[in-house]
Amino acid sequence: MFKKDKIFWMATFIFVLGIVIAGITQNQLWLFILVGSYLLRPTLASLNIGRESIDERQMSIQYRAGNIAFAVMVIGSIVISIWESSRGDHSWEFFNAIVILGIAARALANVILIGNYRESATKIIMTVGLMVILFVTLENGFSLGGLIESLPGLGIVGVGWLSKKYPKTIGGIIFVITIAMLFLILSRGFVIGQFITAVLITVPLGTAGIGLTIGDRRKDDSDDVHA
């Protein structure tokens, strides 16, 4: 059993708040707040907050349960997406978005939680560049036009490589690239596909920019003579 600590009372407050708001508004969507009460403790523990309230056995159980739940959610979303697509229902795009964003968030979190921010930032930037190239290739195929549109992705990969030598300078450049790409993507129309692309590209790039700027947790910032 969890101890009745401050996290317990916070989760209880969130739970009661969801029920009260749902009761007042008579809108069942507010019941999704209850999810926050359930996920509060394991989420904080994953962020290394309040872990003193959880023993190692509970952490192991939550880790395994979280992996199982994530796999079930992804597989379920894929099955529903395929089903809706076969019926000609465009709502399959939303389930596809859940899968893509979920996997991307997990991968990004795995890289960030290592704690080596600058090295992680380099990997993130180069991965985003490769993703841009992949998206362009899937949309245009192997053609001259596709190659030309892939140039920004190749440029991002190059910037990622340079970030190893000039982390803080590249960090500032990355922020500029993030804003420019966000504007470029959303200027084509605010549809689900454009939104997903914007999130998958700009959120990791912005995170990488922060990582390059603040430096590593494992290495003293004064060691970086190239910044």
C-alpha positions in Angstrom: 0.0 0.0 0.0 1.2 3.5 -0.7 1.8 5.7 2.2 -0.5 8.6 2.8 2.1 11.2 2.0 1.7 14.5 0.1 1.6 12.7 -3.3 -1.3 10.6 -2.0 -3.2 13.7 -1.0 -2.4 15.5 -4.3 -3.7 12.5 -6.2 -6.8 12.4 -4.0 -7.4 16.1 -4.7 -7.1 15.6 -8.4 -9.5 12.7 -8.2 -12.2 14.6 -6.3 -11.7 17.6 -8.6 -12.4 15.5 -11.7 -15.6 14.1 -10.2 -16.8 17.5 -8.9 -16.2 19.3 -12.3 -17.9 16.4 -14.2 -20.8 16.6 -11.8 -21.2 20.3 -12.2 -20.8 20.5 -15.9 -22.4 17.1 -16.6 -19.7 16.5 -19.2 -18.0 13.1 -18.8 -14.9 14.4 -20.6 -13.8 15.9 -17.3 -13.5 12.4 -15.9 -10.2 12.1 -17.8 -8.8 14.2 -14.9 -9.0 11.0 -12.9 -6.3 9.6 -15.1 -4.0 12.3 -13.7 -4.6 11.1 -10.2 -3.7 7.5 -11.2 -0.6 8.4 -13.1 0.7 11.1 -10.7 2.9 9.0 -8.4 4.6 6.8 -11.1 5.1 9.9 -13.3 6.8 11.8 -10.5 8.9 8.8 -9.6 10.0 8.5 -13.2 11.1 12.1 -13.0 13.0 11.3 -9.8 10.5 13.2 -7.7 9.1 11.7 -4.5 10.9 8.4 -5.1 11.5 8.1 -1.3 7.8 7.2 -1.0 8.2 4.2 -3.2 10.3 1.1 -2.5 12.4 -0.7 -5.2 9.8 -3.5 -5.5 7.1 -1.0 -6.3 9.4 0.7 -8.8 10.0 -2.6 -10.5 6.3 -3.4 -10.7 5.4 0.0 -12.0 8.2 -0.2 -14.7 6.9 -3.6 -15.9 3.3 -2.5 -15.7 4.0 0.7 -17.6 5.8 -1.2 -20.4 2.8 -3.6 -20.7 0.3 -0.8 -20.7 2.3 1.1 -23.3 2.5 -1.9 -25.6 -1.3 -2.6 -25.2 -2.1 1.1 -26.1 0.2 1.1 -29.1 -1.1 -2.3 -30.4 -4.7 -1.3 -29.8 -4.3 2.0 -31.6 -2.7 0.3 -34.6 -5.5 -2.2 -34.8 -8.1 0.5 -34.6 -6.2 2.6 -37.1 -6.1 -0.2 -39.6 -9.8 -1.0 -39.0 -10.9 2.6 -39.5 -8.7 3.0 -42.6 -10.3 -0.1 -44.2 -13.7 1.5 -43.7 -12.6 4.7 -45.3 -13.0 6.6 -42.0 -10.3 9.3 -41.8 -10.4 9.1 -38.0 -7.6 6.5 -38.4 -5.2 9.4 -38.6 -5.8 10.3 -34.9 -5.0 6.7 -33.8 -1.9 6.8 -36.0 -1.0 10.1 -34.3 -1.3 8.4 -30.9 1.1 5.7 -31.9 3.7 8.1 -33.5 3.6 10.6 -30.7 3.7 7.9 -28.0 6.8 6.2 -29.4 8.5 9.5 -30.1 7.9 10.7 -26.5 9.2 7.4 -25.1 12.4 7.6 -27.3 12.9 11.3 -26.4 12.5 10.6 -22.7 15.0 7.7 -22.8 17.6 9.9 -24.4 17.0 12.9 -22.0 16.9 10.9 -18.8 20.4 9.6 -19.4 21.6 13.0 -18.1 24.3 13.6 -20.7 22.4 16.5 -22.2 24.8 17.7 -24.9 25.5 14.2 -26.3 21.8 13.5 -26.2 21.1 16.8 -27.9 23.4 15.8 -30.8 21.7 12.5 -31.2 18.2 14.2 -31.1 19.2 16.8 -33.8 20.6 14.2 -36.2 17.6 11.9 -35.7 15.2 14.8 -36.5 17.2 15.5 -39.7 16.9 11.8 -40.7 13.2 11.9 -39.9 12.7 14.9 -42.2 14.5 13.0 -45.0 12.3 10.0 -44.3 9.1 12.0 -44.5 10.2 13.7 -47.7 11.1 10.4 -49.3 7.8 8.8 -48.3 5.9 11.7 -49.8 7.9 12.2 -53.0 9.8 8.9 -53.5 13.3 8.8 -54.9 13.3 11.7 -57.3 15.2 14.9 -58.0 12.4 16.9 -56.3 12.6 14.6 -53.3 16.3 15.1 -53.1 16.0 18.9 -53.2 13.3 18.8 -50.5 15.6 16.6 -48.4 18.3 19.3 -48.2 16.9 20.9 -45.0 17.0 17.4 -43.4 20.6 17.0 -44.5 21.4 20.4 -43.2 19.9 19.5 -39.8 22.1 16.4 -39.7 25.1 18.5 -40.4 24.2 21.0 -37.7 23.9 18.0 -35.3 27.4 16.9 -36.2 28.8 20.4 -35.6 27.0 20.6 -32.2 29.7 18.3 -30.8 32.3 21.0 -31.3 30.3 24.2 -30.8 27.4 23.3 -28.4 26.3 26.7 -27.2 26.5 28.3 -30.6 24.6 25.5 -32.3 22.1 25.6 -29.4 21.2 29.2 -30.4 21.0 28.2 -34.1 18.7 25.3 -33.3 16.2 27.6 -31.6 16.1 29.7 -34.8 15.7 26.6 -37.0 12.9 25.4 -34.7 10.9 28.6 -35.0 11.4 28.7 -38.8 10.4 25.0 -39.3 7.3 25.5 -37.1 6.2 28.4 -39.1 6.9 26.6 -42.4 5.0 23.4 -41.4 2.0 25.2 -40.0 1.8 27.6 -42.9 0.8 24.7 -45.1 -2.5 24.2 -43.2 -3.4 23.3 -39.7 -4.5 19.7 -40.2 -3.7 16.6 -38.1 -0.8 15.5 -40.3 0.8 18.9 -40.2 0.3 19.1 -36.5 2.0 15.8 -35.9 4.9 16.7 -38.1 5.3 20.0 -36.3 5.3 18.3 -32.9 7.7 15.5 -34.0 10.2 18.0 -35.3 10.0 21.2 -33.2 9.6 19.6 -29.8 12.8 17.5 -30.0 14.7 20.3 -31.7 13.7 22.7 -29.0 14.7 20.2 -26.3 18.0 19.7 -28.0 18.6 23.4 -28.1 18.1 23.6 -24.3 20.4 20.6 -23.8 23.2 22.2 -25.8 22.8 25.5 -23.9 22.6 24.3 -20.3 25.4 21.6 -20.7 25.8 18.2 -19.1 24.9 17.0 -15.7 27.9 14.7 -15.7 30.5 17.1 -17.0 31.6 20.5 -15.7 30.7 23.3 -18.1 34.1 24.8 -17.8 35.6 21.8 -19.7 33.9 22.9 -22.9 36.4 25.1 -24.6 34.5 25.3 -27.8 31.2 26.7 -26.5 
